[in-house]
Amino acid sequence: MLTLSNLSPTPGSRKPRKRIGRGQGSGHGGTATKGAKGAKARSGGSVSPGFEGGQMPLQRRLPKRGFHNFFKIDYSIVALKDLDRFESGTTVNLVNLIEKGLAPKNASRIKILANGDTTKALIVSVDKVSTVARQKIEAAGGRIEGI
């Protein structure tokens, strides 16, 4: 009967670890399976990623395109129709929008665009509001502050 005390692998299924550089009797002595001489036979000898044997590497052959502005400010966009989830008279700000799931958790700046309409008088305190969205919020009896 097979129990935990007499388990063993099938004969021939397990091989011992290859111990290189442990003398000629091991069969892996001498050059320790690294071949003869050359950079890859040396200690610490390996090529860096992208190295192509002295040929100009691909990342240097390809033309550089575009520009990344490190000073660009990214705004998380919120549609005006989504603000109807708030009660009338509520202050809508970054914290409230993240709690309701209308802005991502890592959002730092918010812009409200005039997609749809709002029927509730809200106090909106965000970083930016489009002109049409501002008109629609004020027409519904709300106001914009803190911009």
Order of alpha helices (4+ residues) and beta strands (2+ residues): alpha-beta-beta-alpha-beta-beta-beta-alpha-beta
